[in-house]
Amino acid sequence: MRLFLVRLVRLFLASLAMLALLISPAAQAATPDNAPPAGYVTGTIPAPHLSPPVGDSKALVFLLSDAAGWSSAETAVATTLSGAGAFVVGIDLPAYLQQLEKQDADECVYTLSDIERLSQQIQRSTGGSVYHLPIVAGIGAGGAMALAIAAQTPDATVGHTVAVDPAAGIALTRPLCTPATREEAKGLAVYGLTDGALPAPITVALTAKASAEGRRHVEALAAKHPDIATLESDSPQTAALADAVTTVIATPDDDALGMPLAVLETKPTRDTMAIIYSGDGGWRDIDKSIGERLQENGVPTIGVDSLRYFWKEISPEQTATDLARIIKLYTKRWGVKNVVLVGFSFGADILPTTFNLLAAPEKDRVKELSLLAVSKSADFEISVMGWLGATGNSENLTQLARIDPRLVQCFYGTEDDDSVCPAVKNLGFEFIAVEGGHHFDGDYDALADRILAGLTQRLPAPAAPAKP
């Protein structure tokens, strides 16, 4: 609960800052000044060096300096990346570590909240039509810090980590908030990575200047995580970093449909696939956990990252068109007839209108519509006002009344005052009250199991075998 409140306060403060950016014309464009523009909340990130992109923005890069601090070498890399279409946030590593050491003595250090918050502030204030998950990159000590940050990165938060000749560890005495291993070596904290799949791709380039300790550390990480891309480079360190990051920028991260989708493959055992629209935080936590549970139970799943998909306003009609494209492609690819639509919070809010706009062929495939923490209204754009609790434009009460009640599961937390479920008890839906608040107290497997149980009840009974 304490962590939830801390995150809530941070989100509220960040939202206020973003409101200031949107209101102030003078703050609409980022400047390459060493001081943060008025209105940005940077938290522990000290006076970032901001380099806007040349032309349309294609990426946002957090560039960590080497141990000596921000210098002309880092400025040259930032200039190259800006020319490739990146908005670069340059961070002086010694000053950054000093700020991290100042946090409460009894708490571990969590870097991602400030990185994610500043990324969203910048991309919202500069008017980008697409939200790019930030790239975290660095050389030497900065590369080591980038890898350490990867050790505590949640899913769908960072797009890529790039390190060139990383040191073996970081000069931070305070522990990072991560279950990854932590060892001390020559006065540095040496972090492993969390078990399981990487939260985002990692690329490590090693030049002739790579230290023996750094090479051994990279080898140890790659031994446990073979997905880490490790390459040898004949270029100078700065050129190697610029080349590696530029390659990442040039690589599309959307799926074949041009949408930010997570594809969870499995052999279908229920003649059904699921499509999950995430909350406004993106594809993580509850959405990802439910998707993985469905996948484990023979339901291949597509996750729609709402943070990125709805970063700019998309009309309900276009949303329905895109949903139909997903249904057509993946029912064919997986050879299934039926679809379960699932949405959480923001993702649940947009589903009633979207479902009602589907054409009959796609609508008829939907056998279950599971709405988790759905509210009375919907907005088809991720917005500051939405983060502050403002209502959206589409009226869900009217839309819900138009849906066949036999399809709908309405999940709500008993402590969630914003849920529409109690207000539509007369519609004949399946209502599922869960102890807790908006996030259902974290029991995500139980939610997925109720979705699966509802699906079993709603699917057509298998045809009886023909009599001999």
Secondary structure in CASP SS format (residue, H / E / C, confidence):
PFRMAT SS
TARGET T0000
AUTHOR 0000-0000-0000
METHOD secondary structure of the structure
MODEL  1
M C 1.00
R H 1.00
L H 1.00
F H 1.00
L H 1.00
V H 1.00
R H 1.00
L H 1.00
V H 1.00
R H 1.00
L H 1.00
F H 1.00
L H 1.00
A H 1.00
S H 1.00
L H 1.00
A H 1.00
M H 1.00
L H 1.00
A H 1.00
L H 1.00
L H 1.00
I H 1.00
S C 1.00
P H 1.00
A H 1.00
A H 1.00
Q C 1.00
A C 1.00
A C 1.00
T C 1.00
P C 1.00
D C 1.00
N C 1.00
A C 1.00
P C 1.00
P C 1.00
A C 1.00
G C 1.00
Y C 1.00
V C 1.00
T C 1.00
G C 1.00
T C 1.00
I C 1.00
P C 1.00
A C 1.00
P C 1.00
H E 1.00
L E 1.00
S E 1.00
P C 1.00
P C 1.00
V C 1.00
G C 1.00
D C 1.00
S C 1.00
K C 1.00
A E 1.00
L E 1.00
V E 1.00
F E 1.00
L E 1.00
L E 1.00
S C 1.00
D C 1.00
A C 1.00
A C 1.00
G C 1.00
W C 1.00
S C 1.00
S H 1.00
A H 1.00
E H 1.00
T H 1.00
A H 1.00
V H 1.00
A H 1.00
T H 1.00
T H 1.00
L H 1.00
S H 1.00
G H 1.00
A C 1.00
G C 1.00
A E 1.00
F E 1.00
V E 1.00
V E 1.00
G E 1.00
I E 1.00
D C 1.00
L H 1.00
P H 1.00
A H 1.00
Y H 1.00
L H 1.00
Q H 1.00
Q H 1.00
L H 1.00
E H 1.00
K C 1.00
Q C 1.00
D C 1.00
A C 1.00
D C 1.00
E C 1.00
C C 1.00
V E 1.00
Y C 1.00
T C 1.00
L H 1.00
S H 1.00
D H 1.00
I H 1.00
E H 1.00
R H 1.00
L H 1.00
S H 1.00
Q H 1.00
Q H 1.00
I H 1.00
Q H 1.00
R H 1.00
S H 1.00
T C 1.00
G C 1.00
G C 1.00
S C 1.00
V C 1.00
Y C 1.00
H C 1.00
L C 1.00
P C 1.00
I E 1.00
V E 1.00
A E 1.00
G E 1.00
I E 1.00
G C 1.00
A H 1.00
G H 1.00
G H 1.00
A H 1.00
M H 1.00
A H 1.00
L H 1.00
A H 1.00
I H 1.00
A H 1.00
A C 1.00
Q C 1.00
T C 1.00
P C 1.00
D C 1.00
A C 1.00
T C 1.00
V C 1.00
G C 1.00
H E 1.00
T E 1.00
V E 1.00
A E 1.00
V E 1.00
D C 1.00
P C 1.00
A C 1.00
A C 1.00
G C 1.00
I E 1.00
A C 1.00
L C 1.00
T C 1.00
R C 1.00
P C 1.00
L E 1.00
C C 1.00
T C 1.00
P C 1.00
A C 1.00
T C 1.00
R E 1.00
E E 1.00
E E 1.00
A E 1.00
K C 1.00
G C 1.00
L E 1.00
A E 1.00
V E 1.00
Y E 1.00
G C 1.00
L C 1.00
T C 1.00
D C 1.00
G C 1.00
A C 1.00
L C 1.00
P C 1.00
A C 1.00
P C 1.00
I E 1.00
T E 1.00
V E 1.00
A E 1.00
L E 1.00
T C 1.00
A C 1.00
K C 1.00
A C 1.00
S C 1.00
A H 1.00
E H 1.00
G H 1.00
R H 1.00
R H 1.00
H H 1.00
V H 1.00
E H 1.00
A H 1.00
L H 1.00
A H 1.00
A H 1.00
K H 1.00
H C 1.00
P C 1.00
D C 1.00
I C 1.00
A E 1.00
T E 1.00
L E 1.00
E E 1.00
S C 1.00
D C 1.00
S C 1.00
P C 1.00
Q H 1.00
T H 1.00
A H 1.00
A H 1.00
L H 1.00
A H 1.00
D H 1.00
A H 1.00
V H 1.00
T H 1.00
T H 1.00
V H 1.00
I H 1.00
A C 1.00
T C 1.00
P C 1.00
D C 1.00
D C 1.00
D C 1.00
A C 1.00
L C 1.00
G C 1.00
M C 1.00
P C 1.00
L E 1.00
A E 1.00
V E 1.00
L E 1.00
E C 1.00
T C 1.00
K C 1.00
P C 1.00
T C 1.00
R C 1.00
D C 1.00
T E 1.00
M E 1.00
A E 1.00
I E 1.00
I E 1.00
Y E 1.00
S C 1.00
G C 1.00
D C 1.00
G C 1.00
G C 1.00
W C 1.00
R C 1.00
D H 1.00
I H 1.00
D H 1.00
K H 1.00
S H 1.00
I H 1.00
G H 1.00
E H 1.00
R H 1.00
L H 1.00
Q H 1.00
E H 1.00
N C 1.00
G C 1.00
V C 1.00
P C 1.00
T E 1.00
I E 1.00
G E 1.00
V E 1.00
D C 1.00
S H 1.00
L H 1.00
R H 1.00
Y H 1.00
F C 1.00
W C 1.00
K C 1.00
E C 1.00
I C 1.00
S C 1.00
P H 1.00
E H 1.00
Q H 1.00
T H 1.00
A H 1.00
T H 1.00
D H 1.00
L H 1.00
A H 1.00
R H 1.00
I H 1.00
I H 1.00
K H 1.00
L H 1.00
Y H 1.00
T H 1.00
K H 1.00
R H 1.00
W H 1.00
G C 1.00
V C 1.00
K C 1.00
N E 1.00
V E 1.00
V E 1.00
L E 1.00
V E 1.00
G E 1.00
F E 1.00
S C 1.00
F H 1.00
G H 1.00
A H 1.00
D H 1.00
I H 1.00
L H 1.00
P H 1.00
T H 1.00
T H 1.00
F H 1.00
N H 1.00
L H 1.00
L C 1.00
A C 1.00
A H 1.00
P H 1.00
E H 1.00
K H 1.00
D C 1.00
R C 1.00
V E 1.00
K E 1.00
E E 1.00
L E 1.00
S E 1.00
L E 1.00
L E 1.00
A C 1.00
V C 1.00
S C 1.00
K C 1.00
S E 1.00
A E 1.00
D C 1.00
F C 1.00
E C 1.00
I C 1.00
S C 1.00
V H 1.00
M H 1.00
G H 1.00
W H 1.00
L C 1.00
G C 1.00
A C 1.00
T C 1.00
G C 1.00
N C 1.00
S E 1.00
E E 1.00
N H 1.00
L H 1.00
T H 1.00
Q H 1.00
L H 1.00
A H 1.00
R C 1.00
I C 1.00
D C 1.00
P H 1.00
R H 1.00
L H 1.00
V E 1.00
Q E 1.00
C E 1.00
F E 1.00
Y E 1.00
G E 1.00
T C 1.00
E C 1.00
D C 1.00
D C 1.00
D C 1.00
S C 1.00
V C 1.00
C H 1.00
P H 1.00
A H 1.00
V H 1.00
K H 1.00
N H 1.00
L H 1.00
G C 1.00
F C 1.00
E E 1.00
F E 1.00
I E 1.00
A E 1.00
V E 1.00
E C 1.00
G C 1.00
G C 1.00
H C 1.00
H C 1.00
F H 1.00
D H 1.00
G H 1.00
D C 1.00
Y H 1.00
D H 1.00
A H 1.00
L H 1.00
A H 1.00
D H 1.00
R H 1.00
I H 1.00
L H 1.00
A H 1.00
G H 1.00
L H 1.00
T H 1.00
Q H 1.00
R H 1.00
L C 1.00
P C 1.00
A C 1.00
P C 1.00
A C 1.00
A C 1.00
P C 1.00
A C 1.00
K C 1.00
P C 1.00
END
